[in-house]
Amino acid sequence: METRIDVALKGLICRDGRALLVRRSLDDELAAGAFEYPGGKLQFGEGLHDGLKREIREETGLAVSVGPLLYASTFEANPRRQVVVLTYRCRPLSEQVILSEEHGEYRWAPAEELRELLPPPLRRDFETYRLFEQLSCGAGEKGGSIR
């Protein structure tokens, strides 16, 4: 029984006091209908920042600048597949969100709404790394940030 490890890149994109969440399509095999931040699998030979920019552009139509690594985590997607997730702070360089078929909805959510919408594993990551407390996507601040 062959096992594999995939690397997924995620971007926490902040703008005007809110972070971008996308909702997985209802027919997705993993976490259908769940809210998450955009991103996806790293392709062979691709740099981390380039892969994250590509995934965010494919999923949301946004161009972003990639900031520092916020945290790393891992989970078992099934008994033979483990996923390592690297989550980076990002700033949007474009305005209009255009979702791919992978997602059915998006919203720019303040910290309070993130607590409600994120699935338990992502909420635990936010709590473990104190990201709710650090979320300072200041209203009116172009692009926002996490300290």
N, C-alpha and C positions, 0 to 999 in steps of 0.2 A: 504494500500500500504506500504509494508515493505521497509525500507531503510537500507543501510549498509555503513560502513566505512572500507576501506582496507588500510593497511600500506604497502607502497612500499619502498624498499631500493635501492639506486643507488650508484655506485662507479665511481668517477672521477679518472681514472687510468692514471698516467703520466709516460712517459719514453722518454729519449733522446730528450727533447724539444717539445714533442707532447703528446696529450691526446687521449685516445682510444674512438672512436665513433663506434657504431654499427647501422646498418640500419634495421629497422623493415621489416618483410616480406611484400610483396605487398598484401597478403590476410588477414593481421591482422585486427581485428575489430576496434582497436583504433590506430589512427595515422599510418596507413599503409604507408610504404615506407619512413617514417621519420627517421632521424638520432637522436640518443640519446646516453647516456652513459649506460653501462650494469647494470642490476639489475632486481629486481622483487619483488613479494609479500612475505611478512613475513608469515611463517607458524605458526600455533598455537603451543605454547610452545617453540619456537625457540628464541635464543638470537639474538640481532640486528647484531652483528659482524658475528656470525655463519651463520645467514640467508643471509647476503650480500656475504660472501665468497662462500656459496653454489650456490647462483644465478649467480655470476660471473663465477664460475667454470662450471655450466651447460650451460651458454650462450656463453662462450668464450674459455673454456678449461684452463683458466689461474688460477693459485694460486696467491692470493694477501695477503698483510698485510693491515689491515684497520687502517687508521689514524683518525684524528678528524672529527667531524661533521662539514660540511661546511655551510649547511643551511637546513631549513625545509620549505616546501610549501604544498599547497593543491589545488585540483581542483575537479570539478564535472565531472565524466566520462559519466554520464547520469543522468536523473532526480532522480534516486533512489540510485545512487552509488557515494560516495565521496572517493577520494584517498588522503591520507597523504603521502608525499614523503620526505624521509630523505636521504640527499646526503652526502656521506663521501669521504674524500680524500683517495686514495688507491695507493699502490705501487706494481707493479707486482713482483712475486717471480719466475715466469717461463716466457719463451720467446714466445712459439708458440701459436698463436691464432687459435682455431678450433671452428668455429661457429656452434651453434645448428640450428635447422630448423626454430626457431623463427626469425632469422636474415639472410639477404641475402648478406650482405657486411659489411666490417669493414675498418676502416682506422685510422692511427695515425695522428692526425691533429694538426698543430700549432694554436696558439690563433687566428690568422687572418682567418684561414679556419673554426675554430669553429664558429666565428661570421656569416659566410656565411651558414654553414650547419645546425646549430641548429634551430629547429622550434621556432617561436616567443615566446611561453611561457618559454622555456628553456633559450633562449637568454635574455629575461627579467629577469629571475632569476640570470643569470650570471652578468647582469648589476646592478641589485639591490644590490647584495652582492659583487660587485666589483671584481669578479673572473677573468675577462679578464685582469685587471690591476695586479692582484696577480699571474697570471699564470706564474710560473717560472720553468717550467720543463726544466731546463738547459741542453742544448745540451752536450752530453758526461757525464752527471751526471746520474749515474745508478739509475733508478727509478724516478728521478725528484721529484718535490714537488710543493705545492702551499703554499706560505708563510702564 
